[in-house]
Amino acid sequence: MIERVTMSDWERLDAAHPAPTLFARPAWARALQSAFPRLVPYPLRARGVTIPFVRSAGGPLHWRALVGFPFGAYTCPMAEDGGPVAAESLRYALDEIAESFDSVRLVLWPLGVTDAARAGWTELQHDTAVIDLSSGADEALRGVAGISRRMAGQAERRGVTCAQSRASDAVDIYYSMLCETAAHWAQGTPSFPKALLEALVEYAGDDVEIWFAKHNGETIAGGVMLYGSTECFFWSAAMRREYSRLRPSNALNVALIRAAAERGAHWYNLGSSEGLPGVERFKRDLGARAVVYSELSHERRAYKMYARLRASLRPRAAATTIITGEAS
């Protein structure tokens, strides 16, 4: 039997047992709906497994479609007590959910269950870059390559300072810099709207941090950090190109690693770098290791035919995903 979990019940579960990644918490689902009203929070419970989803509006044909979660985010299935679930329990739960919906897609948190593929489901594999903070910041920073360590020290000697901003205009300042940065990317615009960042700050509170790197009072780089119970995710990065010689991204990441470790995070997730070899190298030099994770999808035949037809009729556009490090 499939049960839709109410938002109040999900929030009570999250208060007692917060998910390891912010992407699988109620604040992310509420922020998505605020920025994209067609995406309605839709957590489900099947066979004792709770899975955070959003349900799309379904279009004119009213398709029953679930996503956990869109825009490069993850979901994290949980047992009734808020703990992790076994892969086999998740497989049975997903099969049951698939029987009731036209389309189900979920991206599994890379540091949780990873082997939940099932017959009839499509699996795509991705990888993210993760730094282990379980032994503290000093141990994690020992894994930073010499060149990155020197650049971070160079930035500090040149007067670059890094700190979290709690100013009321932090979102405005960051997003303006992100737009300036994105003008040099292939798509020319940020991969998420300002409304999503504003909603995250509203709903997630202290679990969202906006950081800035400054030089002589000028904001030259920044980043947005998202905190779950065990993961710190570097969700978005921006840097003003004319200040790249000061190496603010190196200094900022060192400061963020220390701050995340002090806060008790076990993992510092830098996100995916697929198709961005320079960004991938930057993260590897920070001591990050690649972690593979799965995107699972199940579609009924009618929905699959509809999706193919719709894709063939619309203009081709470059795919955009929310990934960190684009400006590194």
N, C-alpha and C positions, 0 to 999 in steps of 0.2 A: 504494500500500500504506500502510495506517495502522498506526502503531506506538505503543504506549503507552510513554511515557518513565518510567523508574523514578524514584523520589524521589531516589535517590543520584545518578543521572545529571543530573537537574534541578538538584540542589544544586551539583554540580560546574560545570555551565554557569553557574549564578547566581554562583558564587564568581569565575569568570573574567570573566563579562560580566553583571553585575547588571542586571536590568530597570530601565527608567527610573522606574517607579512601584512602590512597595512592594506594591500590589495584585496585581501580576503575578509576585511572587516566592514561593518556597516557604514562607517564614514566614507569609504571609497564608493560604495553603492549609492549612497545619498548624494555624494558630489557628482557622480555620473548623471543621475537623474536631474539634478539641478542644471547642469550644463547641457544635457541632451534629454529633454523630457520624454522622448520615445523609449528610453531605456528605464524600465521599472524594476526596482529591487525585487528579486524573486528567489530567495533561498528555499531549498527543498530538503526534505528529510525522507530517505528511503532506506529500509532495512537497517535503521539505526544510524545511518550516515547522513550528516548535514553537509550540504554543498552550497556555498554561496554562488548565486547566478544573478544576472539581470535578464529580463525578458524584453525583446524588442516589440514594437507596436504591431508588426506582422504585415504591414502594407494593406493594399486593397483586398487581398485574398485572406487576410486575417490568419496568417501562418502562426503556428505556435513554435516560436524559436527562442532558445536559451543560449546565453553566452556567459562564460565564467573565465576570465573577464576580457572585455575588449580593450583596444588601444595598447597592446603589448603588456597588459597586466596579467596577473596570475589568479588562480583560486586555490583554496586549500581545504579539501574535505576533512571533516572533523567527526570524531566519535561523539556519543551522547554526553560524555563527560568533558568534551572540549579537547580531548587528546587526539593524537594521530590515529589514522585508521590503517588496517592491513590492506594490502593491494587486492586480495581476494574479495574482501567486503566491499571495496569500492567498485570492483568489476560488476558484482551482482546489483549494486545500487544503480550504476549507470545503465545497465541493461533494462532495468525496470523503468527508469526515467525515459529512456529512448522509445519505449513502447507508447508513451503518451504525448510525445512531442514530434513535430515535423523536422526540427533541426536542433541538435545539441552540440555545442562546441565548448570545450574547456581547455585552458592552459594550466597545467599543473605546476605548483610552486616547485622550483628546481631542487630545493633542499628537503622535500617531503617525499610522498609516494611517487615513484617514477615508472613503475612497471605495471600499469593498469590497462594496457592495450587488450582489446577483446575482439573476437571474431565479429565481423560486421562493422567495425569501427575503423576509421582512417587515422593513422598516427603520423604526425610530422615531428621531427626532432629539431630542436634549436639548442643553442648554448649561450650561457651567460658567464660573466666574469665575477668571481667571488673571492674575497679575502677572509680568512679565518681569524676571528678576533677572540676566540675562546681562551687564549693564553695571554691576552692583554695587548695593548697598543705597541709596547716596545718590541715584543716578539713578532708581531705582525709587520712592523716597520723594518725589522731585520731582513725581511724578504724583498724589500724595495731594491731595485737594481741601482748600481752605483750612479748611473747617469741621471736617473730620476731624483735620487737623494741629493746629488750636487745641484740640480736645478732648483729643488725646493730650498736648499740652503742659500743659493744665489738670490732667489726671490726675497728671502728674509733679510739678507744683507743689503739689498737694494731698497728696503723699506716697505715691502708688501706685507700687509697685515690681514688676517682672516678672522672673521667673527660672525656669529649668528646675529641677524637683525630682527629686532622685535618692533621696529618702527611701524607706524600705521600705514605708511606709504611703501612698505617693502615689496608688496606684490606689484605695485605700479612700476617701481624702479627695476625690479627684476624682469618683468615682462617686456618693458621697453628695451632693455639690453638684449633679451632673447630675440626680439624682432630684428634688432640690428644685426645680431649674429646670424639669424636664419636667412637674411638677405643674401648671404654668400653660399647657402646650401642649394641643392638641386631644385627643391620645391619652392624655395624662396620665402616660405612662411613657417612659423612654428608648427609643430605637429600636434599641438593641443591648444584650445582657445583659452584666453585669459579667464573666462568664466569658470573653467574647471579648476584652475589654481585658486581662484577666489573661494569657490565652494569647498575645496579641500581645507583651506585655512579655517573656514567657518565650522566645518563638521569635525575635523580631526584634531583641532586645537594644538596641543603641545606635541602631537605625534607628526606634525609637519614643521620643518625648520627651513627658513630661507637664510642662506649664508652669502656673504659678500667678501671678496678680496679687494682691498683698497690700496691706493698708492698716492701719497700726498693729498689725502682727502677725496680722491677721485675713485668712484666705483669702477673697477676694471674687469671683474669676473664674478661669477656667482653660481650657486647651485641650490637645488631643492631636494631635501632629504625627507624620506617617508619612513616612519618607524612602526614595525609590528612588535610582537613580544620578544622576538629573537633576531629579526633581520632589520638592518638599516639599508634602505634602498636609495641610491643616488639617481633620482628620477629624471632630473633635467639639469643641463649645464649650459652656461653661456659665457662668452669671453669677448671683449672688445679687441678686435684684431690688431689695432695699433699698439696695444700693450703686450702682445704675445712675447716680445723679447724679455719681459720681466718674469716670465714663467709662472703666472699666477695659478694656473691649473694644478701644477705640481704642489705648490704651497697649500692650496685649498684642500687637496686630497689628503695631504699629511695631517692637516688640522682636523679634517672630518673623521679620519681614522681614529685619531686620539679622542675626539668628542664621542664617537659612537662606542668606543671601548669603555669610556668612563660612564656612559649611560647604561652599560651592561649588555649591549648587542653582541650576539655570537657571530653574526655574519655581516659583512660589508659588501652588498651586492651592487656592482657597477653596471649591470644590465647587459643587453645584447650588443654586439658590434658587427652583426652579420652584414657583409658588403662594405665594411669600413675598416680596411686593414691597418690604417694609421692609428685609428682609435683602439683597435684590438691590441696593437703593439704598446700603446701608451698604458693600457690597463695591465698588460703582462709585466711591464717594467715596474708597475706599482706592487707587484707580487701577487696579482690575482691569478687564479687557476680557472680553467674552463670547466663548467658543470653543464652536462646535457640535461635537457628537460623535454617533456612531451606536450604536444598539442593534439588533443583527441577530438574527433568529430564524427557525428552520425547523422545521416540525412535520409529521409524517406524518398522513394523514387520520384514522386511528384514534385517535391520541393527541390530536389536536385535538378530536375529538368527546368523548373522555373528559374532557379538561380543561374543556370547556364544561359538561358534565353535572355535574362535581364543583363548579364555580363556582356553578351554579344551585341546588345543594342546601345549600351552606354559608351561615351567616349573613353578612350584609354587615358588613364591618369597614373602618375607615379604613386606607388603605395607609400604611405607614411606610417611610422610607428613611433611610439614614445620610447626613446632610448636615451640613455645617458652618454655623455662623452662626445656628443656631436661637435661640440666647440672646443674640445681639448686640443 
